[in-house]
Amino acid sequence: MPYHIAPDAVIDATLYTLFAFSLITWTLILFKIWQFAKNSYYNKQYNTAFWSAKDLIAAQQLPAEIAKGPKAHIALCGFTWLAESHDPQTSATLRFSGTPQDLLEQALRKQTQAEQRKMESGLTMLASIGSTAPFVGLFGTVLGIMHAMHDISASGSASLDVVAGPIGDALIATAIGIAVAVPAVLAYNFFIRRAKHHRAALENFVDSFLHIAFPNTSHQE
């Protein structure tokens, strides 16, 4: 390490980086817990109201306080497409060139992907922190050991009392890095699993919507 760079400053910067990683991790964890809980509640509420409606027209007229969440957004996309497809001015455009069922499915799948991206936002950051935090901690440990060895060499003493303290302090960075990485990895795996279940539920809703919109046509997967 160049001697014009203060080793303590670099080590402190490493620890502050790990602290920032930890802050980001727990902020994302709390936010994603709230986001998944909110969307699950909205989806359950809208799903019950949607299937209790007599037909698509009644489902489209559900009050705004119920029509919330990803499933409601997908249904709104479907309602909007159906309305535009029956409008002579818009139905004559290239946007509606093709089989109506396929075009509606494309619109619903596109909205499903948009909803899924919202649910998966932030998970890449958790994965990145989980994979890099141990190495950042190890980097701090290596710098700490190098600094400790330099001080030991300068003091001319290699007794256990002199060596153990600085090296033990240097190992703290690795421990902190692991402590930061473990929650990030566990949270990432948990939320990825929840996101997959969430996507499956949305895709099932899309299939059901298509069956209702085109009851006389068998939907091909």
Secondary structure, 3 states (H helix, E strand, C coil): CCCCCCHHHHHHHHHHHHHHHHHHHHHHHHHHHHHHHHHHHHHHHHHHHHHHCCCHHHHHCCCCCCCCCHHHHHHHHHHHHHHHHCCHHHHCCHHHCCCHHHHHHHHHHHHHHHHHHHHHCCHHHHHHHHHHHHHHHHHHHHHHHHHHHHHHHHHCCCCHHHHHHHHHHHHHHHHHHHHHHHHHHHHHHHHHHHHHHHHHHHHHHHHHHHHHHCCCCCCCC
